[in-house]
Amino acid sequence: MTEEQTKRSAITANKLIDWLRTYASRRINSRLMDERRCIPPHVMLELGNQGILGMNVPKEYGGLGLTDVDIMRVTQQLGAIDISLATFVSCHMLLGVYSIIHHARPELRARLLPHIATGRTLAAFALTEPEAGSNPRGLIATGVSDKTGNWRLNGDKCWIGNGSSAGVVSVFVRLLDVQGRSRGITGFVLEADNPGLHPGLEALTMGMRGMVQSGLHLRDAPVTEEALLGEPGAGFVVAQDAMMTGRLGIGAMCVGATRRCAQLFHRYAERRIIATSRLLDNPVTLERLAFMDRSAVAVESLVYRLAELRDRGEYVPDFGYVVCKIAGSEFLCQSLDWVMQGLGGRGYMENNVIPQMLRDARVFRIFEGPTETLQMYLGQRLLYRSRGLITQFIARQLKSPRMAERTCAAIDAITDARKGRVESSPDQKQRLAFRCGELATWCVLTAALDGLPSDQRKRGHSDAQSWTEQQFDMQLRRIVKGETLFVPTASELVGRISAYVDSVGDLEQDLPCEDWALDPMLRVDPTKIETAPIQPQTVSNPETATSK
């Protein structure tokens, strides 16, 4: 973008943020959305009218064409208003729409994006399967060539945000040729009227109850080359590109929600008198409020540093996005737990906001990659595979050569400390990788703050940087010292837990609940008895197919 376009984007984002603050206070009721498990139509329509559902759609297709920095600013505000609503917008925009903008064929973009930009069509992103959650390479949904240059898609997707309400869905399958040989993961855009695309049951989730999360079933869904996302066999790259953008959005949402936590806790602590003083004067309260402030500043700095790099067209390695997702979700959930504890009985009351926020935020630690999986991945990158790439990113793109040097020194210290230890078993190596993943998280957060230009440093940045670097030092000492906890073997634990039947029994409630089935006398086909519109099918694992 030119400098003038960037300025216009910022002005538009400012107007959207101002509008959201006013609209949220007058027209949004988060409690009703949660209780009714539905985002009201007037809210969806107004988000479309204001262009929020098309923030990332280029102007030539009728969208706002905002910069990534400004998209994250608006996303942060949405996170402070309602986590479920923010996630609805992000699933649509940062996953479903993003993959179409950047990877769909020009003709398809020209046909779909004008409707998407104004909210007339919602988008979804269907990657997850019952047997392929944190490991998308384990997909078993298939796309089989029908010898005419087209494909038929089969398989089942689960936990798809906006799934059954979307007009277009980015779907990922394992492509097979006419001989049944695997040609790699491939993405397609399916429209809701595709005869082989069937909505599945909606998931009764603990939180995020306002937005639809459902299954999707593919039954010989026909697709042509026009529907391809990227090239055949390159779907994993397409999916990763969208998921990294989604992780950046999670970081922004978590910053907004964490700051709302701090506002609520501060408001209560300032008014609540315990013994002879305010709760706000209690050192534990101050420590926890400081955590919320510091963590929000740290994650916000990283989110915007990465967004600025994207706006300049620079490559951002995946571990930068991973840190946004890990830190944002973990800090937010810890903050919410502490706010609930600090508010006492009031914190446990549904009418006091915090329980719903806690239920909504909890999934951030799970979807788009569980914290444990991502943290172990980060640690392996740091220790074994990508030391140079990580330190180069910290030094050059985050502009923190000091933290790059500290990272190299830390890896050397860990390597030296391991020389006298026996760490041959897989579980010991995994445990070390997990701990080094936490070290990498603190390192990247510190670098994002350390490399901020002086004219961008604001109140609280220095304090947040001192805190993140202190956490980095503490984690490094734990790793070098080799602190370990004794953990029984799997067989030992299975034996102990199997014996629980003697003390607590082994229960499973099977009293029937409501009858939702349509009476056979009223059915088109009176012999049809299943309650679901379509049942999941068993698909043979294409990993057993012959590879190219």
N, C-alpha and C positions, 0 to 999 in steps of 0.2 A: 504494500500500500504506500501511496505517497503521504507526505507529512500532512497535507490538507485532508486526505481521506481518513487518516488516523485521528485527526482532531474532530472530524464530523462523527466518527464512530464513538469517541469519548462523550461527545455532547448527547448523542442518541442514548448511550448507556446511562448517562446521568438522568435523563428524562425517564427512562424505564424504571430506574431505581426509585426515583421520587414517586412515580405512579404506583409502583408495587407497595411502597410504604403506606400510601393513602388508601389504596384499594384493599390491602390486607386488613386494615383496621375497620373498614366499613362493610366489606362484602365476602370475607373469607371466615369460615368457622371450622377450625381444625377438628374440634371435638365431634361435630356432626359428620364431617367427612370420615372420621375414624369409625364412629358408631354405625354409620350407614354403609360403610365400605364402598364409597363412591365419591368421586370428585364431581361437584355439581356442574351441570351443563353450562350455566352462566359463567362459571370460572374458566372452563375450557374455551368457551367462545371468546371471552374477553382476552385471554392469553393469546389466542390467535389473532384477534383484532389489533392488539398492540404490537404484534410481530415477534413476541417472545418465543413462539414455537418455530420461528424461522430466523432466529438471530444469526445462525451460521450460514444461511442460504445466501448465495451471491445476489447482488441487487438485480442483475440481469434476469433472474428468475423470480423476482418479486420479494426477495428476502431483505433483511436489514444489512447483511454483509458486515457484521461487526468483527473487530479484531479478536484474537483469542484472549487478550488481556481483558477486554471489555465483556466478553462472554463470561469469563470467570468472575468478574465483578458482579454481574447480574446473578449468576449462579450462587455466589456467596450470599447475596441478599435473599434469594429464594430459600436457601438453607436456614437462614435466621427466621424466616416466616413460618415455614412448614416443611419438614424433612421429606414427608411423603410426596407433597406437591413438587418439591424441588427434584426429587428422584424421577417422578413422572416426566417432567420436562427434560431432564438429562437423558433418560433412556430413549426418549423420542429423538432428541436433537443430537446428542453427543455419540450415540451408538447407531441407531437406525438411519437418521438423516445423514450423518457424517459419512457413513460408508457409501451412500448413494452419491453424495456430492463429489467424493474423491475417487470413486472406483467404478461407478456405473457408466454405461455407454452414453455418449452425448445425446442420442435420440431419447433414451429413457429419462435422463436428467431433464431434458426440455419438456417432457410430457408430465413428469411427476412433481418436480420441485415447485412449480407455481401453486399447486394445490397444497403442498406441504407447508410452504412459506406462510400461508394465511391460516393454517390450522384446520383446513377443510379435510385433510387427510393426516392421520397419525401414523407414525412409523415405529416398528419394533425390530429387535435384533435377536435372532434365534440361533444360539450356539449351543447352550447347555443341553445335555441329555441325561437321563437317569444314571448312566454308567460313565459319563464324561463331564464331570464338574470342573474341578481344579486342573484336570488334564485334558484340554480340548483335543489333543492329538489322538485321544481314544474314541473319537466319534465313530458311531456305527451306522448312522443314517447314510443312505447311499443315493447316488445319482447314476443311473445306468443309461448308456447310449441306446437309442431306439433305431439306430442304423440310418437315420435321416439327418443326422447332425444335431438332433435335439436330444433331450434327456427326460427321464422319468425319475422323480424323487420319492424315496420311501424312508420312513423312520419316525421317531417321536422326539419332540423337544419338551423341556419342562422348565418351569419357573421363568417364563418369558414376560418381562415387563411390558405392559400394554399389549400383550399377545393377542387376546381375543377382540380387542377394540381397534387394532391397527388396520389401516387400509393397505399398507405395504409392509412387507417383512423381509429383512435381509437374513437369508437362511444359508447355513453352511453344512455341507455333506461331504462324504468321501466319494469321489468320482471313480466310477469303474468303466472300463471300455467294454466293447461287445464280447470280448473273451473273458470278462470278469476280472481283469487285472487292475490293480489300484493305480490311479493316476493322481492321487493326492487330494487334499481338502480343497474344495471349491465353493465359492459363494455365489448365490443367485438372489435376485429380487423377485419375490412373489407378491402378486396383488391378491387382495382378499377374495376376489371372485374366481380365483383359480380353482377349478373343480376338484383338484386333489389336495387342497389345503383345508384342514378341518380344525376348528377351535377345540381345545380340550377343556377339562374341568378347571375352574378357577381354584387357586390355592388359598386355603384359609390360613394366612400367615399371621405370626405373632404381632408384627408391626407392618408398616407400609400398607395399611388396610385401605387407604383411599384409592390407591392405584390398582389396576388389574394386573395380576400375575397368574399366568395360566399355562397350560400345556398347548402344544400345537402338534397336529398329526399330519404326516405326509403320506398320501396313498396314491401312488402313481401320478403325482403332480407333474403335469407337463410343463417344461420350460424350453425356451429357445436360446440361441446365442445372444439375443438382445438383452436377456435377463442376467447375463454374467456380471459378477463383480470382480474386476480384474481379469486375469487370464486363468484358464483351466489349470488346476493344480496349484495355484498361488493363493488359495483362499485363506491359508493360515496367516499370510502376511497382511491381507485385507482385514481379517478379524483382529489381529494384534494391533494394527494401526488404530482401529476404532476403540479397542479396549484401553489402549494407553490414553487416548483422549478422555475416555470415561473415567479413568483413574485420576486424571487431572481434575475433572469435575467433582469427583468424590472429595478430593482435598479441599476444593473451594466450598462445597456444601458444608463440610465439617467445620471449616473456619467460621462460617456464619452461625452454625448451630452452637459451637463452643462459646462464641461471644454472647449468644442469647443466654446460655447457661450462666455465664459469669454475671450478666445483668440481673437475672432472677435471684441468684445466690446473694449478690451484693445488696439487692433491694431488701431481701428478707433479713440478712445478717445485720444490716444497719438499723432495722426497726425492732429486732428481737432482743429483749433484755434477758440475760442469764445471770443469776446471782446479783451482782451490783454493777455490771457493765454490759455493753453490747456484745452480741455474738461476733460482730465484725472485729472486735478487739482481741478475740481469742487467737493465739498463735497458730493453731491448727487451721482455723478458718482462713487466716491470711496466707498460710502456706498453700492451701488448695486454690484460693483465688489467684495467687501468683502463678500456679501451675497452669490454670486456664488461660491467663493472659499471655504467658510466655509461649505456651504451645500454639496458641492461635497466631501469634506474631511469627513464630518459626515456620509453621506450615504455610501461612499466607505468603511469606517471603519466597519460599520455594515455588509455590504455585505460580506467582507472577513472574519470577525469574524464568521459569520454563515457558510460560505463555509468551513472554517477550522474545525468547529464542525462536519459538515457532513463528511468531509474526515476522521475524527477520529472515525466515526461511532456513534457519539452521537446524541441523539434525539434533534431536534430543534422544540419548540412549534410554533404553527401557527402564533401567534401574532408577532414573530420576522420577519417572511416573510411579514406580513401585513404592518409593519412599513417600511420595505424596499420599498414596493410598494407605500404606501401613500407619504412618504417623497420624494422619488426619483421623482415621477411624479409631485407633487405639486411644488417642488423646480425648476424642469426643466421648467415647464410652466411659472412660475413667472420670471425666468431668461430670457426666450425668449421674454416675453412681455416687460421687461425692456430694453433688447438689441434693440428691434424694436423701442421703444420710444427713446432710446439714439441716434440711428442712424438717427432719423428724417425721411425725405423723402426717404433717401437711404434704410432705414430699411423696407420700404413698397414696394420696388421694387423686383419683383420675381427673377431677375438676381443676387440679392445680398444674396442669401442663406436663410436668416432668415425667410421669409414667408413660404417657404417649410418646414423648421425645425419646425416652430410653428404649421403648419397644421399636420405634422406627429406626433408631440409629444402630441397633444391635446387628442388623444384617450387613452393615458396612464392613464389619470385620470378616465377613464370609464371602459375599459375592464379589465378582471381579478378581477372584483369587483370595483364599483364606490367608490371614496374617502369617500363620505358621509356614505354609507352603512358600509364600513370597519371601519371608525372612530367611528361610533356608536357602532359597535360590540366590538371594543377595549375598549371603555368606559364602556360598560356593563360588560365585563370581569374584568376590574379593580375594578369596584364598587361593583358588586354583586356576581361574580362567581369564579374568579380565582386570587384573591389577592395573595394568598400564592404561586401559581404556577409562577406568574409573578415576584414576588420579589425573589423567589428561583432561577429562571432563571438568573435574573440580578446579584445576588450575586455569584452564583456558576459557571455558564457557561460564563457569560460576565465578571466575576471576579471583580465586583464592589459592594462590600457590603455597601459602603457609599451611593450609589444611591438606593440600596435596602432599607436602613433605611430611606432615604429621601422620598421614595415612600410610605412606611408605614405611615410616619408622615403626608404626604400630604393627604392620604385617611382618616386618623383620623381627620385632620383639615376640610376636606370637610364634613365628617359625622357630626361633631360637629356644623358646620355652618348651616347644613340642619335642625337641630332639631327645630329651631325656625321658620321654613318656612313650608308652605303648598305646597307640590309638589305631589299632588295625581293624577292629570290628566296625561294621557299617554304622551301628547305632552311635558309637563314640564319634565318628566323623560327622554324622548328621547333627549330633548335639553341638559339636564345635561350630559347624556351619550355621546353625540356628543362632548361636550367640554372636558370631561374627556378623550375621545379618543385622542384628540390633546395633552393633558397633557401626556398621555402614550407614544405617539410618541416622544415627546421631552425627556422623561425619558429614553427610550430605546436607543435613539441616544447618549445621554450623557453617559450612562453606557458603550456603545460600545467603546467610546473614553476613558473614565475614566479607564477601565480595560485593556487597551493596555499595554503589557509589555514595559518597558523602551527602550529595544533594537529595538522595532518596531515603536516607536513614531518618526514621521518625522516633518519636517518644516510645520507649520500650524496646527498641532494637538491640541496644547494647546489653541490657539486662537479659533479654532472651538469648543472645549469643553466648554470654557468660554461662548461662544455665545449660544450653545444649552442649557446650564444650566440656563443662563439668561432668555431664552425663556420659560423654564420650570417654573421658579419662577414667571414670568409675567402671564402665563396662570393660575397658581395656585391662584394667587391673584384675578384674574378675577372671577374664580369659587367660591372662598370663599366669595368674596364680593357680589356675587349673581347678577352681572350685567345682566340685561335682556332687550330685545327690545320688545316693544309692537307689536304684530302681530295680524291683524284682523282674524276673524274666516273664515273658508272656504266659508260659505254661504255669508258672507259680501263681500269677494273678488269676488266670482262668480257674485254677483249682480253688482259690479262696472265694472268688465271686460265685462259683457254682454252689458253694456251701451256704450261701445266703438264704437259699430256699428253706433251710431249717429255722432261721430266725425271722424272716419276713414273708415266707411263702413265695409263690411265683404267679402273680396276678395279671389278668387281662380282662378288662371290662367288655362285655359283649351284649349289654342290654340295648336293644334297638332304639334308634332316635327317630327323628321325623321321617315320614314317608313322603318323598318328593316325586315318586314315580307317577306318571299320568295313568289314569285308570284305563285298562285294556279296552273297555267299552267305548272310549273316546279316541283311541289311537287310529291312525290311518291303517297301520298294520297291527291288528290285535295280538299277533303272536310275538311281537317285539317286547322283550322284557327287561333289557338292560337299561340302567338309569343314565349311563353316559352316552353321548351321541356317537361315540366311536371308541373302541377299545384299543389300548396299545398292542402293537404287534411284536412278535419276536423276530429280530433281524439278526442273521448270522454275522459274526464279526468279520468285517472286510480285511482285518489284519491277517486273516488266514488265506486271503486271496493272493494270487501270484503278483508280486510287484514287478514294475516295469524293469 
